[in-house]
Amino acid sequence: MSIQTQLTGFRLLQEIVSLVQQKRIDPIRPTRVLDLEELDAALRSTNKQDLIGKLLLRLPAGRNSLPIQPVPPNLEFRSDATYLIAGGLGGLGRATSNCMAEHGARHFVYLSRSAESSPMHESFFRELEAQDCSFQAISCDITSYESVSNALRQVTLPIAGVLQMAMVIQDRPFLSMSHEDWTTAIKPKVDGTWNLHSALQDAKIDLDFFVMFGSSSGAFGIPGQGNYAAGNSFQDAFVQYRHSLGLPASVLDIGVVSEVGYVSENKDMLDYFRTAGFPILTEGQVFETLHLSILQQYPAGEEKKTAATPKVDPGFTSRSQLTLGVRATKPMADATNRVLFKRDRKADIYRNIQAARMNSSMAGATRTGSGDEVAALMASLRDAADAESVLIRPETLKLLRREIGAFIYESMLQSIDEEEMEFGRSLMSLGVDSLVTIEVRSWIRRKLDVEVSTLEMLNGGTIENLGELVLERMKGRYAEKASG
Ligand SMILES: NC(=O)c1ccc[n+]([C@@H]2O[C@H](COP(=O)([O-])OP(=O)(O)OC[C@H]3O[C@@H](n4cnc5c(N)ncnc54)[C@H](OP(=O)(O)O)[C@@H]3O)[C@@H](O)[C@H]2O)c1
């Protein structure tokens, strides 16, 4: 700062102090005091032109009381190394490879028994080439150590990460399950995982990640799939084993995926899961969770290569075992709800949360600040000589959109800050399932006195469209009243 600027500043300060002493100027009013947690909203409101007065921020007594929101880390794959995907030519493996290519991966190695022999893989290989990716497809049965170790010798680039996705389904009720049925499903998961681990260790390959694709059936079991469930439980436990050696590992326990993979290709199975109340996952949700799983290769607070000291775990929690799709789209008391954990004690907390949500919805509980505006709208419609004139106001559509959006977001236990709600996103992609649609339908009926079916709601697409649909219904209803 130049001396001239400092002198000007000093003179201005003296002038202001003197004006305050003479009471010719006052502090700006009104003042609004906000807690530091509200800083974000405060900064946004300062951008609004109608802001008059001063915003003051109150600092919390203790620094640790401030809520912290972590910034999601960005996942980029290496373009100078290759990624080995066992069972990667199946549905989920192909989809995952495409996502990895979009995030920088350029080289892949696929191990599967039919990798070099099946013409079915050709179109996928062309797709990879079109994305500027190179690949090695190596015929390999991962249940054999020799086969895996031979395959590793053929890999031409350093391997940076491994995805273990091999599986074989051999369903049979447990009492009639032969030993062969048992080993058919369990071997790719147990022997396959063990062989990959051992051969990579023997070849002294240092990995960034070792992710196993497991299933929520490992935690809860699926009738007729005792063999598959056991294989998945092994993979859950294998994470701890690798961690005890100081090696990276994680497992992604997936529920039912609709767009790609084994279940999507078996329509009867998909229909069964859908009607039984299982939430259906999208490819995008699986990849988002894989992203997190890749970044959580070591127990919390432990860096790469420092986890080798064995210690007694006081109680088991693992950020390297992520489960997705463990939820029910139907009430637990519904007889047609057949989700895996319906009678499982491990899911008691979930059952309580679902019951509390349903009770509050049935009791017509209103969230803070809401309900008033809807009630005011309904009162003004009752009192207005011409309800149509209220309904055609742009503010009415905005209010409906905001209130319906807030109810949907709140039902999904998400923030109802207007700036954060995405009115233009499809309800499906927001994660609205049939349970939430039932709640929304009864809320609309109770508060706005019109009917919208759950099908219309999902067909309606976005919250924006749903607001428009409700408004149209309200216009129809008040027009009917006016005519007679
Ligand atoms: N799809 C879902 O909804 C879902 C749900 C939960 C969990 N998961 C998990 O996700 C992973 C992938 O599932 P997906 O739906 O993509 O399955 P998928 O389409 O059946 O693919 C599995 C692949 O594993 C390969 N494989 C089987 N045994 C093998 C062996 N001994 N050695 C090498 N490769 C072998 C098969 O190829 P070859 O026959 O050529 O060997 C097949 O391409 C699995 O681990 C599964 O447990 C999927």
The ligand as an SDF file (V2000), in Angstrom:
LIG
                    3D

 48 52  0  0  0  0  0  0  0  0999 V2000
  -25.7450  -58.2920  -11.6970 N   0  0  0  0  0  0  0  0  0  0  0  0
  -26.1940  -58.0440  -10.4900 C   0  0  0  0  0  0  0  0  0  0  0  0
  -27.3260  -57.5770  -10.3010 O   0  0  0  0  0  0  0  0  0  0  0  0
  -25.2840  -58.3130   -9.3030 C   0  0  0  0  0  0  0  0  0  0  0  0
  -25.8530  -58.2140   -8.0320 C   0  0  0  0  0  0  0  0  0  0  0  0
  -25.0470  -58.4430   -6.9250 C   0  0  0  0  0  0  0  0  0  0  0  0
  -23.7170  -58.7370   -7.0950 C   0  0  0  0  0  0  0  0  0  0  0  0
  -23.1700  -58.8530   -8.3380 N   0  0  0  0  0  0  0  0  0  0  0  0
  -21.7360  -59.2060   -8.4330 C   0  0  0  0  0  0  0  0  0  0  0  0
  -21.1320  -58.5310   -9.5280 O   0  0  0  0  0  0  0  0  0  0  0  0
  -20.1840  -59.3630  -10.1850 C   0  0  0  0  0  0  0  0  0  0  0  0
  -20.4280  -59.3700  -11.6770 C   0  0  0  0  0  0  0  0  0  0  0  0
  -21.7480  -59.7410  -11.9450 O   0  0  0  0  0  0  0  0  0  0  0  0
  -22.3370  -59.7990  -13.4360 P   0  0  0  0  0  0  0  0  0  0  0  0
  -23.7900  -59.5700  -13.3150 O   0  0  0  0  0  0  0  0  0  0  0  0
  -21.5170  -58.9700  -14.3450 O   0  0  0  0  0  0  0  0  0  0  0  0
  -22.0790  -61.3530  -13.7590 O   0  0  0  0  0  0  0  0  0  0  0  0
  -21.9440  -62.0880  -15.1640 P   0  0  0  0  0  0  0  0  0  0  0  0
  -22.5160  -61.2680  -16.2590 O   0  0  0  0  0  0  0  0  0  0  0  0
  -22.4530  -63.4810  -14.9890 O   0  0  0  0  0  0  0  0  0  0  0  0
  -20.3550  -62.1620  -15.3550 O   0  0  0  0  0  0  0  0  0  0  0  0
  -19.5450  -62.9710  -14.5520 C   0  0  0  0  0  0  0  0  0  0  0  0
  -18.3300  -63.3740  -15.3460 C   0  0  0  0  0  0  0  0  0  0  0  0
  -17.5100  -64.2060  -14.5310 O   0  0  0  0  0  0  0  0  0  0  0  0
  -16.7670  -65.0340  -15.4090 C   0  0  0  0  0  0  0  0  0  0  0  0
  -16.3080  -66.2280  -14.6890 N   0  0  0  0  0  0  0  0  0  0  0  0
  -17.0440  -67.1620  -14.0580 C   0  0  0  0  0  0  0  0  0  0  0  0
  -16.2530  -68.1080  -13.5330 N   0  0  0  0  0  0  0  0  0  0  0  0
  -14.9840  -67.7660  -13.8440 C   0  0  0  0  0  0  0  0  0  0  0  0
  -13.7150  -68.3610  -13.6100 C   0  0  0  0  0  0  0  0  0  0  0  0
  -13.6060  -69.5060  -12.9350 N   0  0  0  0  0  0  0  0  0  0  0  0
  -12.6080  -67.7420  -14.0770 N   0  0  0  0  0  0  0  0  0  0  0  0
  -12.7160  -66.5810  -14.7730 C   0  0  0  0  0  0  0  0  0  0  0  0
  -13.8790  -65.9670  -15.0260 N   0  0  0  0  0  0  0  0  0  0  0  0
  -15.0090  -66.5630  -14.5780 C   0  0  0  0  0  0  0  0  0  0  0  0
  -17.7430  -65.4100  -16.5320 C   0  0  0  0  0  0  0  0  0  0  0  0
  -17.0730  -65.5420  -17.7700 O   0  0  0  0  0  0  0  0  0  0  0  0
  -16.6760  -67.0070  -18.3520 P   0  0  0  0  0  0  0  0  0  0  0  0
  -17.9030  -67.8360  -18.3280 O   0  0  0  0  0  0  0  0  0  0  0  0
  -16.1400  -66.7070  -19.7110 O   0  0  0  0  0  0  0  0  0  0  0  0
  -15.6210  -67.5330  -17.4520 O   0  0  0  0  0  0  0  0  0  0  0  0
  -18.6550  -64.1540  -16.5950 C   0  0  0  0  0  0  0  0  0  0  0  0
  -18.3920  -63.3550  -17.7130 O   0  0  0  0  0  0  0  0  0  0  0  0
  -20.3000  -60.7320   -9.5220 C   0  0  0  0  0  0  0  0  0  0  0  0
  -19.2030  -60.9140   -8.6710 O   0  0  0  0  0  0  0  0  0  0  0  0
  -21.5730  -60.6980   -8.7110 C   0  0  0  0  0  0  0  0  0  0  0  0
  -21.4730  -61.4370   -7.5220 O   0  0  0  0  0  0  0  0  0  0  0  0
  -23.9440  -58.6480   -9.4430 C   0  0  0  0  0  0  0  0  0  0  0  0
  1  2  1  0
  2  3  2  0
  2  4  1  0
  4  5  1  0
  4 48  2  0
  5  6  2  0
  6  7  1  0
  7  8  2  0
  8  9  1  0
  8 48  1  0
  9 10  1  0
  9 46  1  0
 10 11  1  0
 11 12  1  0
 11 44  1  0
 12 13  1  0
 13 14  1  0
 14 15  2  0
 14 16  1  0
 14 17  1  0
 17 18  1  0
 18 19  2  0
 18 20  1  0
 18 21  1  0
 21 22  1  0
 22 23  1  0
 23 24  1  0
 23 42  1  0
 24 25  1  0
 25 26  1  0
 25 36  1  0
 26 27  1  0
 26 35  1  0
 27 28  2  0
 28 29  1  0
 29 30  1  0
 29 35  2  0
 30 31  1  0
 30 32  2  0
 32 33  1  0
 33 34  2  0
 34 35  1  0
 36 37  1  0
 36 42  1  0
 37 38  1  0
 38 39  2  0
 38 40  1  0
 38 41  1  0
 42 43  1  0
 44 45  1  0
 44 46  1  0
 46 47  1  0
M  CHG  2   8   1  16  -1
M  END
$$$$
